[in-house]
Amino acid sequence: MSSLLGVALLALTLSAPTLAFVPIGGDSSSHISITKTALLQKVTETCQAVAEEAGYEFKPTGSSPGELAQACLGPTAPGEVSGAKFQSALQEIYTQNGLVDRDFTNSAPHHFNSEAFLEGRGLITEGVVAIKANIRKENFKAARETLGRVLHTLQDFYSHSNWVELGHTEPYDNLIKPDQPLENLADLNTPTCRDCSSGTCPNQILSNILNEKKLTSGYMGIFSSQKPKGKCSHGGASDLTSTVIPRGGISKDERRQDNKAFHDAAVKAAIAASLQLLNDICLAAGNRDFLRMMGIARSSVVCFVIDTTGSMSDDIEEARAVVYKILDSKKGTQDEPSEYILVPFNDPDFGPIIRTSDAEKMKTEISKLKATGGGDTPEMCLSGLQMALTGAPSSSNIYVFTDATAKDIALKDTITALISRTKSTVSFLITSLSSRRRRRSLGAASFSDYMDLALASGGQAIQVSKSQLPQATDIILDTSTSALVTVFQRAVTGGGLKTFIFVLDESLKSITIYITGTSLTFTLTNPAGVTQSNNEASGKLGTIQTVGNLWRFRLNADKQSGDWTINIQSNQPYTLKVTGQSIITFIYDFVEKFTGPHSGYATLSGRPQAGQATTVMLSAIGRKGPSSLTVGQVGLVTVSGPEAVTNGTIADMGNGDLLVTVDPVPEGEFVLLLKGTDKTSNSEFQRQSTTQMSVSKVNIQAAVDSSVEPGETFKLPFSVMTQGEAGTCIINAQNDRNFPMTYPKSLILSTGQYTNATLTIAPSAATESGTDVTLTIEAKSSSGADSNYAVLRLSVVTKITDFIPPKCEVTSVLADDCPKDVSQCGPFRWELSANLTDENGTGIVSISLNQGNGTFKHTPLNAPIVEAFYNASCCSQIVEIVAVDKVGNVGKCYHSIIRSAGFPAPTLSLPLWLCLWVSIFIIRL
């Protein structure tokens, strides 16, 4: 089943249009198609293995990411399953893959140009070590970003070297095996190419290089035409060396008439190499964590940021009660959270962050919280929120419990940047003061700070008494659910009667309308003209609950599709938000075009540039894949003030992926609006993004492509430019680990020109390997009227010297009772014993079965030699044992009792060859 699905996915990807949806676009589209093919195939195989182990059938209805995610999460748990998380994870990997062409254009090792083979493999090795360390620490976003970059470099080897010209059809294993040498490399003084004046010769490699199987790659010169005498060039208009004899180029980036065979061979080898790398990562991480890295998890994440000072005991108890409610009401369904996150804060302390997928453990952790300390000062609320935003998955729902103002209000701009970057929703549950705690009251100014952050994220700022808090936490139950979408949201400063119209479609379930504000009245009208006002707690359209400044209107399940209208009368500020559950959704990123040898689009880390068109990359997700939707309108809509909608020009990139250009951009804060038709029900739908965005005349450029060792100093170059008035720009930087940093506090900017600067950060020597650091750099005009930011991730990884995988030796195989006729295998069994050791390495941390349906056990892992025992039916004829050491090196031991099997294919490591040779020798005895 999985192999057929893999073939189908490969055929689907390779038959797709050349300009498939590529976050980077341009010539690097082949990178995206290669990466997509490998990722979807590996995820399919892993889901198949998980399904077999769990005892259910893996039957995707199609090959789209959404359909794969729905099938992978299992048919046994009721509820909606959204593929948005998986789609977002894929896009993060694609984006980082393509960014290598922008950020490291002139770096030979990143592209295996200019015969930089050892350096290129060094980047792959460093990256894989970081990926495995990040996964062990559950820093999945950092792992995805590094994976995208590593895959780009690995894939470029097959396009930029002469590997396929030498006749190879399989990947070069040693590129991902740092304990093995790179052999037969052409030296600097060896000519490798003949001249090609036309630039389109079928094969420029010299015959002696081909006969001797020498490995070379093309030299690339963007700023210089110099290259060693007789060496091949990369080729193409951007390569200045291609005009120097020997002219031409051996790059197989593009499929041309003269290189079709080599291009196709390079693509196949790159796909196989990408799969090989993904297999290694999956074996080191395990199926469950590999799928979590890929975003295959229930979409709901519950994250609490809780004030633990003296008067918060009731709030802490209510947070614990909410976890109990979630566990009791959602366990075993798709709405059960995939992860629970807790961040306590006090003064001056905050943290640590606690993450678990076990609800029982989260109940225990919340129960440990004690309300102590405090006094007459505000608390470290935003520091705790910063930790949650950087530690929780993107698009999480975060709930802050407090009854105090924020002492660390200087972090407000950083929090806003992190909200924008992570697209997480933050809601504040603010309780009134306790008489036991003397502090400044929550006046309008401090509440306004929380309201600003809630509004920026699409969340709520809810003010209630402590006795009302249990009712207010129903909003957590509403949003702790799978497939949550936002249909409509607005923020109004007051000004009398206002009318809002929104579309509800047939796919929506559990529709809830939230209004936060005081002194207001409203009337809701459905498409048939039936109405219900705010003074009807239970009416024809639904039920209304009021607590503090929150109105919660849950619509009846028999709602009608079509245009709904709500009229709100108030002279006070209020917010309006409509949500529901639906598989129909979208993911998006604001992007900018870049030029170079491989031009394309790069995801923005900050705000789009003012004074020019804004571009958005968007993927629409339907109930049965992208073909089940028609997108009719994509635009930017203001959230506050007079409503203004600017529709964009849509370019269909295929497979539900759209490139949207919006010009002019609305003034102020805006969100993305999407409207279209669901073909399954033939009903109109609308969706909005929750995170507010605005434009800026300031721009920051920075890129991270390497990890840093604990105790070492890392230097990050960055550049700042303004399209506004020249002058002084204020620089501020934060990191979520409180590591020491140095950077210039201000820069003098000239209009239209970048000014360069450097930030240094020094992780402590005690930092655990795999820790990721989120850096936020903010540049603000001296007047404070305009600012922008860049958010980057840096991994702290201990230097690895152990690259030798664990070894396996089969000590005995008892299979004589197995009949030659496999149809008679039922009553018979066979056994295998093996010894595994990591010798002088870091030590084995896990041993498991990768293939085989028998009984498996082993002796304790801390012994110098671990004994493994396998017993299976003779009907199960293959076993593969996998051993992983502390740094992620993977050793495998494979054995087959299939009597017709020949000698194993020579693609396995030396320890495995020894294991197989011994096993064959023993069984023949």
Secondary structure by P-SEA (a helix, b strand, c coil): caaaaaaaaaaaaaaccccccccccccaaaaaaaaaaaaaaaaaaaaaaaaaaaccccccccccaaaaaaaaacccccccccaaaaaaaaaaaaaaaaaccccccccccccccccaaaaaaaaaaaaaaaaaaaaaacaaaaaaaaaaaaaaaaaaccccccccccccccccccccccccccccccccccccccccccccccccccaaaaaabbbbbbbbbccccccccbbbbbcccccccccccccccccccccccccaaaaaaaaaaaaaaaaaaaaaaaaaacaaaaaaaacccccbbbbbbccccccaaaaaaaaaaaaaaaaaccccccccccbbbbbbbcccccccccccccaaaaaaaaaacccccccccccaaaaaaaaaaaccccbbbbbbbcccccccccaaaaaaaaaaaacbbbbbbccccccccccccccaaaaaaaaaaaaaacccccccccccccccaaaaaaaccccccccbbbbbccccbbbbbbbbcccccbbbbbbbbccccccccccccccccccccccccbbbbbcccbbbbbbcccccccbbbbbbbccccbbbbbbbbccccbbbbbbbbbbccbbbbbbbcccccccbbbbbbbbbbcccccccccccbbbbbbccccbbbbbbbbbbccccbbbbbbccccccbbbbbbbbbcccccccbbbbbccccccccbbbbbbbcccccccbbbbbbbbbbbcccccbbbbbbbbccccccccccbbbbcccbbbbbbbbbbccccccccbbbbbbbbbbccccccccbbbbbbbbbccccccccbbbbbccccccccccccccccccbbbbbbccccccccccccccccccccccccccccccbbbbbbbbcccccbbbbbbbcccbbbbbbbbbcccccccccccccaaaaaaaaaaaaaaac
